[in-house]
């Protein structure tokens, strides 16, 4: 028997939202109309999906998808959707596990597009993360992601594939306000030394393209990034000359330093002549003296060790990076 509540869809979903999770799950099994109403609860409350992560393991021809939910109710609904979307995938090529409030799915790369089509109504997350993606997977994602729905994006490019231009086009499609990107560490470059120089150049050009797209950029650098101070200083200056107005140079190994004190002074001289207000956060060697040029200076956040500290280039009337 069909159940017709004669309410607008959103109104009906709001009424159902007062029910206990166990009751909703039972109503989903009652009939087709109640199942559709319960399923739409998760679709309408799109912001409840905190993170959507895609990780590609090219060597094993596998895709790992991670859904992180804000609460248990949406986790349970997400599990139902995840299982329902997998009906067209052979069980030997699909696995699903739940950890805390996250759903982890591993499937064969060939079935990624099929799964994305079935699950695309849930791809409205606060944070998108993409790790090691090949060109084919980026192309598939470009078709099904709507840039109006995402605020933050995390990227870890695959240095072997070196598809930086395609990644930049993808970010432009997403139109996020904030991008965090992992720079190429030396540990990865040692495997293909003959391409090292070209990869570093390509990765730096990629960062500059991102600086033309997003207002807030976080560059995550590992301890053994093979970048000397003059090159890094030039990169920071080029980024600040573009659309990006907030730059965070983050280090996985905080014992390293990004720029010397003299480089910081040169950077202050540079930003002193910029028309736009800029904010930069990075690591420099510990110095007791205060560095400032005109209205531009730095603020110590906390002391880490005798060599380095976390500092804020306070370049816009005392504004703090938030």
C-alpha positions as CSV (number, residue, x, y, z in Angstrom):
1,X,0.0,0.0,0.0
2,X,1.4,3.4,-1.0
3,X,1.6,6.0,1.7
4,X,0.9,9.6,0.6
5,X,1.5,12.3,3.3
6,X,0.6,15.1,0.9
7,X,3.4,17.4,2.2
8,X,6.2,19.0,0.3
9,X,9.3,16.9,0.3
10,X,11.4,19.1,2.5
11,X,8.5,19.5,5.0
12,X,8.0,15.8,5.2
13,X,11.7,15.2,5.7
14,X,11.8,17.8,8.6
15,X,8.9,16.0,10.3
16,X,10.7,12.6,9.9
17,X,13.9,14.1,11.3
18,X,12.3,14.2,14.8
19,X,12.1,10.4,14.8
20,X,14.7,8.1,16.4
21,X,17.3,6.5,14.1
22,X,16.0,3.0,14.9
23,X,12.4,4.1,13.9
24,X,13.6,5.7,10.7
25,X,15.5,2.5,9.7
26,X,12.3,0.5,10.3
27,X,10.2,3.0,8.3
28,X,12.6,2.6,5.4
29,X,11.6,-1.0,5.3
30,X,7.9,-0.3,5.4
31,X,7.2,0.6,1.8
32,X,8.8,2.3,-1.2
33,X,7.4,5.8,-0.4
34,X,8.6,5.8,3.2
35,X,12.0,4.5,2.0
36,X,12.3,7.4,-0.4
37,X,11.4,9.9,2.3
38,X,14.0,8.5,4.7
39,X,16.7,8.4,2.0
40,X,16.0,12.0,1.2
41,X,16.8,13.0,4.8
42,X,20.4,12.5,4.1
43,X,20.3,14.1,0.7
44,X,18.6,17.3,2.0
45,X,21.0,17.6,5.0
46,X,24.0,17.7,2.7
47,X,26.3,19.6,5.1
48,X,26.3,16.6,7.5
49,X,28.9,14.9,5.4
50,X,32.1,16.3,6.9
51,X,34.7,14.9,4.5
52,X,34.9,13.0,1.2
53,X,38.3,11.4,0.5
54,X,39.4,9.6,-2.6
55,X,42.8,7.7,-2.5
56,X,44.1,5.9,-5.6
57,X,46.6,3.0,-5.3
58,X,47.7,2.8,-8.9
59,X,50.0,-0.2,-8.4
60,X,47.1,-2.3,-7.0
61,X,44.4,-0.8,-9.3
62,X,42.3,0.2,-6.3
63,X,40.3,3.2,-5.2
64,X,39.7,3.9,-1.5
65,X,36.8,6.2,-0.7
66,X,36.3,7.6,2.8
67,X,33.0,9.2,4.0
68,X,33.2,11.1,7.3
69,X,29.8,11.9,8.9
70,X,29.0,14.5,11.5
71,X,26.7,12.2,13.6
72,X,25.7,8.5,14.0
73,X,22.3,9.0,12.3
74,X,23.8,10.1,9.0
75,X,26.5,7.4,9.3
76,X,23.8,4.7,9.4
77,X,22.0,6.3,6.4
78,X,25.3,6.6,4.6
79,X,25.9,2.9,5.2
80,X,22.5,2.1,3.6
81,X,23.4,4.3,0.6
82,X,26.9,2.7,0.3
83,X,25.5,-0.8,0.2
84,X,22.7,0.1,-2.2
85,X,25.2,1.8,-4.6
86,X,27.4,-1.3,-4.7
87,X,24.7,-3.6,-6.1
88,X,26.3,-3.4,-9.6
89,X,29.8,-4.2,-8.4
90,X,31.0,-7.8,-7.9
91,X,31.5,-8.5,-4.2
92,X,35.1,-9.6,-4.9
93,X,35.9,-6.1,-6.1
94,X,34.2,-4.2,-3.2
95,X,34.7,-4.0,0.6
96,X,33.1,-1.7,3.2
97,X,34.2,-1.1,6.8
98,X,33.0,1.4,9.5
99,X,35.4,3.1,11.8
100,X,34.0,5.6,14.4
101,X,31.8,7.9,12.3
102,X,33.4,7.1,8.9
103,X,32.7,4.6,6.1
104,X,35.7,3.3,4.2
105,X,35.1,1.7,0.8
106,X,37.7,-0.1,-1.3
107,X,36.9,-1.0,-4.9
108,X,38.5,-1.8,-8.2
109,X,39.3,1.3,-10.2
110,X,37.2,0.1,-13.1
111,X,34.1,0.3,-11.0
112,X,34.8,3.8,-9.6
113,X,32.7,5.6,-12.2
114,X,29.8,3.2,-11.7
115,X,29.9,3.8,-7.9
116,X,30.2,7.5,-8.2
117,X,27.1,7.7,-10.3
118,X,25.1,5.8,-7.8
119,X,26.4,7.8,-4.8
120,X,26.8,11.3,-6.4
121,X,23.8,12.6,-4.4
122,X,26.0,12.4,-1.2
123,X,29.0,14.2,-2.6
124,X,28.3,17.4,-0.7
125,X,31.0,17.6,1.9
126,X,32.6,20.4,3.7
127,X,36.0,19.0,2.9
128,X,37.2,17.2,-0.3
129,X,40.5,15.2,-0.2
130,X,42.2,13.7,-3.3
131,X,45.4,11.6,-2.9
132,X,47.5,10.1,-5.7
133,X,44.9,10.4,-8.4
134,X,45.6,9.4,-12.0
135,X,44.4,11.4,-15.0
136,X,41.5,9.1,-15.6
137,X,40.1,9.4,-12.1
138,X,40.5,13.2,-12.1
139,X,38.5,13.2,-15.4
140,X,35.8,11.1,-13.8
141,X,35.6,13.3,-10.7
142,X,35.4,16.4,-12.9
143,X,32.1,15.2,-14.3
144,X,30.3,14.6,-11.0
145,X,31.6,17.2,-8.6
146,X,29.7,20.6,-8.4
147,X,32.1,23.3,-7.3
148,X,29.4,25.4,-5.6
149,X,29.2,22.8,-2.8
150,X,32.7,22.7,-1.4
151,X,34.6,25.1,0.7
152,X,37.9,23.3,1.4
153,X,40.0,21.0,-0.7
154,X,43.1,18.9,0.2
155,X,45.4,17.7,-2.6
156,X,48.4,15.3,-2.6
157,X,49.5,15.0,-6.3
158,X,51.1,11.9,-7.6
159,X,54.6,12.8,-8.7
160,X,55.0,9.8,-10.9
161,X,51.9,10.7,-13.0
162,X,52.8,14.4,-12.9
163,X,49.3,15.6,-14.0
164,X,49.6,19.1,-12.4
165,X,47.8,20.9,-15.2
166,X,44.8,18.7,-15.0
167,X,44.7,19.0,-11.2
168,X,44.7,22.8,-11.5
169,X,41.8,22.7,-14.0
170,X,40.0,20.4,-11.5
171,X,40.5,22.9,-8.6
172,X,39.3,25.7,-10.9
173,X,36.1,23.6,-11.4
174,X,35.6,23.1,-7.7
175,X,36.1,26.8,-6.8
176,X,37.0,26.2,-3.1
177,X,38.0,29.1,-0.8
178,X,40.8,27.1,0.7
179,X,43.3,24.6,-0.7
180,X,45.9,22.5,1.2
181,X,48.4,20.9,-1.1
182,X,51.4,18.6,-0.4
183,X,54.6,19.7,-2.1
184,X,57.0,17.1,-3.6
185,X,59.3,15.6,-0.9
186,X,62.8,14.4,-1.7
187,X,61.9,10.9,-0.6
188,X,59.7,10.5,-3.6
189,X,62.1,12.2,-6.0
190,X,65.0,9.8,-5.3
191,X,63.2,7.1,-7.2
192,X,63.5,9.0,-10.5
193,X,66.4,11.4,-10.2
194,X,66.4,12.1,-13.9
195,X,63.0,13.8,-13.7
196,X,63.7,15.6,-10.4
197,X,64.3,19.1,-11.8
198,X,61.4,19.0,-14.2
199,X,59.1,17.7,-11.4
200,X,60.1,20.5,-9.0
201,X,59.5,23.1,-11.7
202,X,56.1,21.6,-12.6
203,X,55.1,21.4,-9.0
204,X,56.0,25.1,-8.4
205,X,54.1,26.1,-11.5
206,X,51.2,24.2,-10.1
207,X,51.3,26.1,-6.9
208,X,51.4,29.4,-8.8
209,X,48.3,28.3,-10.7
210,X,46.5,27.5,-7.4
211,X,47.5,30.9,-6.1
212,X,45.6,32.4,-9.1
213,X,42.5,30.4,-8.2
214,X,42.0,30.3,-4.4
215,X,42.3,33.1,-1.8
216,X,43.7,30.8,0.9
217,X,46.5,28.4,0.2
218,X,48.3,26.0,2.5
219,X,51.5,24.3,1.2
220,X,52.5,21.3,3.3
221,X,56.3,20.6,3.0
222,X,58.1,17.6,4.4
223,X,61.4,17.9,6.2
224,X,63.5,16.8,3.2
225,X,61.9,19.0,0.6
226,X,64.9,19.9,-1.7
227,X,64.2,23.6,-1.9
228,X,66.9,26.2,-1.0
229,X,66.0,29.5,0.6
230,X,66.3,31.7,-2.5
231,X,64.0,29.5,-4.5
232,X,61.5,29.3,-1.7
233,X,61.6,33.0,-1.1
234,X,60.9,33.6,-4.8
235,X,58.0,31.2,-4.7
236,X,56.4,32.9,-1.8
237,X,56.8,36.3,-3.5
238,X,55.2,35.0,-6.7
239,X,52.3,33.6,-4.7
240,X,51.7,36.8,-2.9
241,X,51.6,38.7,-6.2
242,X,48.5,36.7,-7.2
243,X,45.0,36.2,-6.0
244,X,46.0,34.3,-2.9
245,X,45.8,36.6,0.1
246,X,46.5,34.1,2.9
247,X,49.5,31.7,2.7
248,X,50.4,29.0,5.2
249,X,53.8,27.2,4.7
250,X,53.3,24.2,6.9
251,X,56.1,21.7,7.7
252,X,55.5,18.0,8.7
253,X,58.8,18.1,10.5
254,X,58.6,21.3,12.5
255,X,62.4,21.2,13.4
256,X,63.2,22.5,9.9
257,X,63.3,26.1,8.9
258,X,61.7,27.5,5.8
259,X,63.4,30.9,5.5
260,X,66.3,32.6,7.2
261,X,65.9,35.9,9.2
262,X,67.5,37.8,6.3
263,X,65.0,36.2,3.9
264,X,62.1,37.3,6.2
265,X,63.5,40.9,6.1
266,X,63.6,40.7,2.3
267,X,60.0,39.4,2.3
268,X,58.9,42.3,4.5
269,X,60.5,44.7,2.0
270,X,58.6,43.0,-0.8
271,X,55.1,43.0,0.8
272,X,55.6,46.6,2.0
273,X,55.1,47.6,-1.7
274,X,52.0,45.4,-2.3
275,X,48.6,47.1,-2.6
276,X,46.7,44.1,-1.3
277,X,46.7,43.0,2.3
278,X,48.4,39.7,2.8
279,X,48.8,37.2,5.6
280,X,51.6,34.6,5.8
281,X,52.3,31.9,8.3
282,X,55.6,30.0,8.3
283,X,58.6,28.9,10.2
284,X,61.8,30.9,10.6
285,X,64.9,30.6,12.9
286,X,64.4,31.8,16.4
287,X,65.4,35.5,16.9
288,X,64.7,37.6,20.0
289,X,64.7,40.8,18.0
290,X,61.5,42.1,16.6
291,X,61.3,42.3,12.8
292,X,59.1,45.0,11.3
293,X,59.1,47.3,8.4
294,X,56.4,50.0,8.4
295,X,53.1,48.5,9.3
296,X,54.3,45.0,8.5
297,X,55.8,42.7,11.2
298,X,55.6,39.3,12.7
299,X,54.0,37.9,15.8
300,X,55.3,34.8,17.7
301,X,52.6,32.3,18.3
302,X,54.5,29.8,20.5
303,X,58.1,28.8,21.1
304,X,58.9,25.4,19.8
305,X,62.7,25.0,20.3
306,X,65.8,27.0,20.4
307,X,66.1,27.1,16.6
308,X,62.6,27.6,15.3
309,X,59.3,29.0,16.2
310,X,55.9,29.4,14.6
311,X,55.4,33.0,13.5
312,X,52.8,35.1,11.9
313,X,53.6,37.7,9.3
314,X,51.0,40.3,10.5
315,X,50.5,42.1,7.2
316,X,47.0,43.5,7.5
317,X,46.3,45.6,10.6
318,X,46.9,42.9,13.1
319,X,44.6,40.3,11.5
320,X,45.2,36.8,12.7
321,X,45.0,33.8,10.3
322,X,41.7,32.0,11.0
